[in-house]
Amino acid sequence: MQTMDTFNFAGKKAFVRVDFNVPLDENFNITDDTRIRAAIPTLKKILKDGGSVIIGSHLGRPKGPADKFSLKHILPRISELLGADVQFANDCIGEEAEAKAAALRPGEALLLENLRFYAEEEGKPRLSADATEEETAKAKKEVKESQKEFTKELASYADVYVNDAFGTAHRAHASTALIADHFDAGNKLFGYLLQNEITAVEKVMNETQHPFTAIMGGSKVSTKIEIIKNLLDKVDNLILAGGMTYTFAKAFGGKIGGSIVEDDKLDLAKELVALAKEKGVNLVLAADAKIADNFSNDAKTGFAPVDEIPDGWEGLDIGPESEKDFTEVIKNSKTILWNGPVGVFEFNNFDKGSRAVSNAIVDATKKGAFSLVGGGDSVACVNKFGQADEVSYVSTGGGALLEMIEGKVLPGIKAIRGY
Ligand code: AMP
């Protein structure tokens, strides 16, 4: 299979699907350009080889063309980061896009307007709320049909297809997956970012050095069930923390005060504990909590065992005993996956537990462990603590990363390498 380093783009036009779905403020200023920066190495390499790039992306969730979601707002920043003038096509398909793509010379770049201005991108019809079942079925069929034309047209602009949009790799959309059918095996490849993400996940999930420890935090167990189940077949230690702690504590008869809990998941919690035992996984739950008398940074605080939280109090972070337990396990690990904070890290008074986890991961990484941080707020944690450069890999993907850890095959990856 071709890679960014083996492929020579000289004289070629590349359609590069990126994820430039960046947050904008009300004046269309980019408030975080991480996603643009992440794709720059791929774009630069193509231009440096003497190729040209046609950049495709989505922005937001438009229901059709809308100025608010136009990629023209981010064009200047792309040019700045790329260090080259980038042209713009006001529509991602049609005469203007076609002519501008055809006129591209080596070293030139063109940004297409938001792909999601067309329903064909996601393959989902845009229907009114009162559409009948029959109308819905007809519209679905139509959009699937026209999706073929849409991808064919996009593909016709280029000689080679590069997918560097990890954030949407779990979607079987026109430009993230279907378009690949129009290119032969030697002319479709992963961009650097997507390749790096795949390599990092495979290092954790398939080429694992043991002991392997996963730390799952966040607010709820319900959103993490599939991941936890898949991880139980892979890990030596599973640390479950954050808000889900209290669902486990309550399931075994604990008093959790006003802590966050999913009452309909008590049986599931017991089932997961039994499953961990059956599979010989060392399941580590928090022993104690830093408790608060309300959900705020300035709340009155105290410490309590997770199953003895008084009424009127709630657990918002792990306590010192749990910090010690977690650190001990993490420190001795060779592979580490961290998904989700172990407390309400957004409040400075309740970020100490997540800091301890982050510190332990950094220490283990220094001793040679491979550490992957990703999928949600744990990325915000390592950024807050200034430790993003001290772990092995920080993933840019939310849903895509989580689906890979669940063991799913992502359409955007399969479309290029076949599995
Ligand atoms: P998730 O998106 O599921 O990874 O959840 C992340 C969120 O979980 C963060 O915003 C944390 O503030 C929150 N969280 C972590 N621990 C707790 C807790 N003990 N109580 C309430 N929320 C929590």
Residues whose N, C-alpha, C, O or C-beta is under 5 A from the ligand:
A	BS01	AMP	G217 G218 S219 K220 G242 G243 I260 G315 L316 D317 G340 P341 V342 G343 V344 F345 G376 D377
